[in-house]
Amino acid sequence: MLDDALSVAGKFFDLPTREKMKLMSNDVHKPVRCGTSLKDGIDKVQFWRVFLKHYAHPLKDWIHLWPQNPPDYREKMGRYCEEVKKVGLEVMEAVIESLGLKNPTNLTKKIEDGMQVMAVNCYPPCPEPEIALGLPPHSDYSCLTILYQSCPGLEIMDFEDGTWKAIPHIPGALQVHVGDHFEVLSNGLYKSVVHRATLNSVRTRISITCLFSLGIDDKMESAIELVDDQHPQKYRESSFRDFLNFLANNDIAEGKNFIDILKI
């Protein structure tokens, strides 16, 4: 199933440019769009990648908007979306349980009914990988992110010393990142993972990223059980739509991160 998802992703990026152009858009609010940088021709720094982003839950509401080419994209990527959501829900339930919240069921249900966004990325070989950007350092807005990559290229920042650590490519292994909204929920006990995409001069790297969050207008806030006189509230509440509005008005390549505007 993992191989099938990578395969149809590769087939999509191999399509002629005119075919991919049908989905090109700078509107970050669109449920399905293709591009290179976040806002092509607008952002000051352009990235060395091509991406396809689309909503995936409920699958029946969105799959008809996904690419029709390659012909098996919807079937194989759809199956991956359904299976990775099961994994994501198990992990998110465990994270919520670990925080010791008094009534976790309501939050778990909101997450189960919430947004699932797929970001499928292609990083072609780069003649000068040391001076180009795949993706700049950032954390994900999500509660949780699950990523599958075809080869090495993902790096995460070590919070202890600020150095970058390369994540090895283990066939069949999924990378799991805590996102901004779980940092907010935990009032800082969990930290969203700062990561970046590096490039190489030899081979194309494909990553399939699945981001889970509450519903588009549902606000994530710090759990009241984790806020007291010794642990004051550290973050403002926010929604996925708030993040999209932030993305529309900022350039993350300039170091502007969503979590920073949430900190009190």
C-alpha positions as CSV (number, residue, x, y, z in Angstrom):
1,M,0.0,0.0,0.0
2,L,2.9,2.4,0.9
3,D,4.6,1.5,-2.4
4,D,1.4,2.1,-4.3
5,A,0.9,5.5,-2.8
6,L,4.5,6.6,-3.7
7,S,4.1,5.1,-7.2
8,V,1.0,7.1,-8.1
9,A,2.5,10.2,-6.5
10,G,5.5,9.8,-8.8
11,K,3.2,9.2,-11.8
12,F,1.4,12.5,-11.1
13,F,4.6,14.5,-10.9
14,D,5.8,12.9,-14.2
15,L,2.7,14.2,-16.0
16,P,3.2,17.0,-18.6
17,T,3.2,20.5,-17.1
18,R,0.0,21.4,-18.9
19,E,-1.7,18.5,-17.1
20,K,-0.5,19.6,-13.7
21,M,-1.3,23.2,-14.5
22,K,-5.0,22.3,-14.4
23,L,-4.7,22.2,-10.6
24,M,-2.2,25.1,-10.2
25,S,-3.4,27.8,-7.7
26,N,-2.0,30.3,-5.2
27,D,-5.2,30.3,-3.2
28,V,-4.2,28.5,0.0
29,H,-7.9,28.0,0.9
30,K,-8.6,25.8,-2.1
31,P,-9.2,22.1,-1.1
32,V,-7.1,20.8,-4.0
33,R,-4.2,22.6,-5.5
34,C,-0.8,22.1,-7.1
35,G,2.2,24.5,-7.0
36,T,5.9,24.9,-6.3
37,S,6.3,27.5,-3.5
38,L,3.4,28.3,-1.2
39,K,2.4,31.2,-3.4
40,D,4.2,31.0,-6.7
41,G,5.6,34.3,-8.0
42,I,4.6,36.1,-4.8
43,D,6.8,34.6,-2.1
44,K,10.3,36.2,-2.1
45,V,12.0,32.8,-1.9
46,Q,10.9,30.0,-4.3
47,F,11.3,26.4,-3.3
48,W,12.9,23.5,-5.3
49,R,9.9,21.3,-5.2
50,V,6.5,20.6,-6.7
51,F,3.5,19.8,-4.4
52,L,0.0,18.5,-4.6
53,K,-2.3,19.3,-1.6
54,H,-5.8,18.0,-1.1
55,Y,-8.3,17.4,1.6
56,A,-9.0,13.8,2.4
57,H,-11.7,13.5,5.1
58,P,-14.5,12.7,4.7
59,L,-13.0,11.0,1.7
60,K,-16.3,10.8,-0.2
61,D,-16.6,14.6,0.0
62,W,-13.3,15.3,-1.6
63,I,-12.0,12.4,-3.7
64,H,-13.9,13.5,-6.8
65,L,-11.9,16.7,-6.8
66,W,-8.5,14.9,-6.8
67,P,-6.5,14.4,-10.0
68,Q,-8.0,12.2,-12.6
69,N,-4.6,11.4,-13.9
70,P,-2.9,9.0,-13.3
71,P,-6.1,6.9,-13.6
72,D,-5.4,5.0,-10.4
73,Y,-4.4,8.0,-8.2
74,R,-7.7,8.3,-6.5
75,E,-8.0,4.6,-5.7
76,K,-4.4,4.1,-4.4
77,M,-3.9,7.4,-2.6
78,G,-7.5,7.1,-1.2
79,R,-6.6,3.7,0.3
80,Y,-3.5,5.2,1.9
81,C,-5.5,8.1,3.3
82,E,-8.0,5.8,5.0
83,E,-5.3,3.5,6.5
84,V,-3.0,6.3,7.7
85,K,-6.0,8.0,9.4
86,K,-6.5,4.9,11.5
87,V,-2.9,5.1,12.6
88,G,-3.1,8.8,13.3
89,L,-6.2,8.4,15.4
90,E,-4.6,5.7,17.6
91,V,-1.5,7.9,18.1
92,M,-3.6,11.0,18.9
93,E,-5.7,9.2,21.4
94,A,-2.5,8.1,23.1
95,V,-1.2,11.6,23.2
96,I,-4.4,12.9,24.7
97,E,-4.5,10.1,27.3
98,S,-0.9,10.9,28.3
99,L,-2.0,14.5,29.2
100,G,-4.4,13.2,31.8
101,L,-7.4,15.2,30.6
102,K,-10.6,14.6,32.6
103,N,-13.0,14.4,29.6
104,P,-10.9,13.4,26.6
105,T,-13.8,11.8,24.6
106,N,-15.2,15.0,23.3
107,L,-11.8,16.2,22.0
108,T,-11.1,12.7,20.5
109,K,-14.4,12.8,18.6
110,K,-13.6,16.3,17.3
111,I,-10.3,15.1,16.0
112,E,-11.9,12.0,14.4
113,D,-14.4,14.3,12.6
114,G,-11.8,16.9,11.8
115,M,-9.5,17.8,8.9
116,Q,-7.2,15.5,7.1
117,V,-5.0,17.3,4.6
118,M,-2.5,15.5,2.3
119,A,0.6,17.3,1.1
120,V,2.4,15.2,-1.5
121,N,5.8,16.7,-2.3
122,C,8.3,16.0,-5.1
123,Y,11.9,17.3,-4.7
124,P,13.8,16.8,-8.0
125,P,17.5,16.4,-8.2
126,C,19.2,19.8,-7.6
127,P,22.5,20.7,-9.2
128,E,23.5,22.8,-6.2
129,P,21.6,21.3,-3.2
130,E,23.6,23.2,-0.6
131,I,22.4,26.6,-1.7
132,A,18.7,25.8,-2.6
133,L,15.7,25.2,-0.4
134,G,13.4,22.2,-0.5
135,L,11.3,23.5,2.4
136,P,12.6,26.0,5.0
137,P,12.6,25.3,8.7
138,H,9.0,25.2,10.0
139,S,6.6,23.4,12.3
140,D,3.2,22.1,11.1
141,Y,0.0,23.8,12.3
142,S,-1.6,20.3,12.8
143,C,-2.3,18.3,15.9
144,L,-0.2,15.5,14.4
145,T,1.6,14.9,11.1
146,I,2.5,11.5,9.6
147,L,5.0,11.4,6.8
148,Y,6.3,8.7,4.5
149,Q,9.3,9.4,2.3
150,S,11.0,7.6,-0.6
151,C,14.5,8.4,0.4
152,P,16.4,10.5,3.0
153,G,15.9,14.3,3.1
154,L,13.9,15.1,6.2
155,E,15.8,16.8,9.0
156,I,14.5,17.8,12.5
157,M,15.9,20.4,14.9
158,D,17.3,19.2,18.2
159,F,15.7,21.5,20.8
160,E,18.6,20.9,23.2
161,D,21.4,22.3,21.1
162,G,19.7,23.7,17.9
163,T,21.5,21.3,15.6
164,W,19.8,19.5,12.7
165,K,19.4,15.7,12.7
166,A,18.8,13.7,9.5
167,I,16.0,11.2,9.8
168,P,17.1,7.9,8.2
169,H,15.0,6.3,5.5
170,I,13.6,3.0,6.8
171,P,11.4,1.3,4.3
172,G,7.9,0.9,5.6
173,A,8.5,3.4,8.5
174,L,6.2,6.4,9.1
175,Q,7.6,9.6,10.7
176,V,5.3,11.0,13.3
177,H,5.5,14.7,14.3
178,V,3.7,16.6,17.0
179,G,2.2,19.8,15.5
180,D,1.4,23.3,16.8
181,H,-2.1,22.5,18.0
182,F,-0.9,19.7,20.3
183,E,1.7,22.1,21.7
184,V,-1.2,24.5,22.4
185,L,-3.4,21.8,23.9
186,S,-0.6,20.6,26.2
187,N,0.2,24.2,27.2
188,G,3.8,23.6,26.0
189,L,4.4,20.1,27.5
190,Y,4.6,18.8,23.9
191,K,6.7,20.8,21.4
192,S,5.8,20.9,17.8
193,V,8.7,19.5,15.7
194,V,10.7,22.0,13.7
195,H,11.8,20.4,10.5
196,R,13.1,21.1,7.0
197,A,13.5,19.3,3.6
198,T,17.0,19.1,2.2
199,L,17.9,18.3,-1.4
200,N,20.3,16.1,-3.3
201,S,21.9,16.2,-6.7
202,V,21.2,12.6,-7.7
203,R,17.7,11.4,-7.2
204,T,14.1,12.6,-6.8
205,R,12.6,12.5,-3.4
206,I,8.9,12.1,-2.8
207,S,7.2,12.5,0.5
208,I,3.6,12.0,1.4
209,T,2.5,14.0,4.4
210,C,-0.8,13.7,6.2
211,L,-1.8,16.4,8.6
212,F,-4.6,15.9,11.2
213,S,-6.4,18.8,12.9
214,L,-9.8,19.8,14.3
215,G,-12.6,21.0,11.9
216,I,-11.7,24.0,9.9
217,D,-13.3,26.5,12.3
218,D,-12.9,24.5,15.5
219,K,-10.6,26.3,17.9
220,M,-7.8,24.5,19.7
221,E,-7.0,25.9,23.1
222,S,-4.8,24.8,26.1
223,A,-6.5,22.2,28.3
224,I,-7.8,23.8,31.5
225,E,-6.3,20.9,33.5
226,L,-2.9,22.1,32.4
227,V,-3.3,25.8,33.3
228,D,-2.9,27.1,36.9
229,D,-0.9,29.7,38.9
230,Q,2.4,27.8,38.5
231,H,1.6,27.0,34.8
232,P,-0.1,30.1,33.3
233,Q,-1.7,29.8,29.8
234,K,1.1,30.2,27.2
235,Y,-0.9,30.2,23.9
236,R,-3.9,31.8,22.3
237,E,-6.6,29.6,20.7
238,S,-6.6,29.1,16.9
239,S,-8.2,27.1,14.1
240,F,-7.1,25.6,10.8
241,R,-8.7,28.5,9.0
242,D,-6.7,30.9,11.2
243,F,-3.6,29.1,9.9
244,L,-4.7,29.4,6.3
245,N,-5.2,33.1,6.7
246,F,-1.8,33.3,8.3
247,L,-0.3,31.4,5.3
248,A,-2.0,33.7,2.9
249,N,-0.5,36.8,4.4
250,N,3.0,35.6,5.4
251,D,6.1,34.0,3.8
252,I,7.4,31.1,6.0
253,A,10.7,31.3,4.1
254,E,11.3,34.6,6.0
255,G,11.1,32.7,9.3
256,K,7.6,33.6,10.2
257,N,6.0,30.6,12.0
258,F,2.3,30.2,13.0
259,I,3.2,29.0,16.5
260,D,5.0,32.2,17.2
261,I,1.9,34.3,16.8
262,L,0.0,32.0,19.2
263,K,2.4,32.5,22.0
264,I,1.3,34.8,24.8
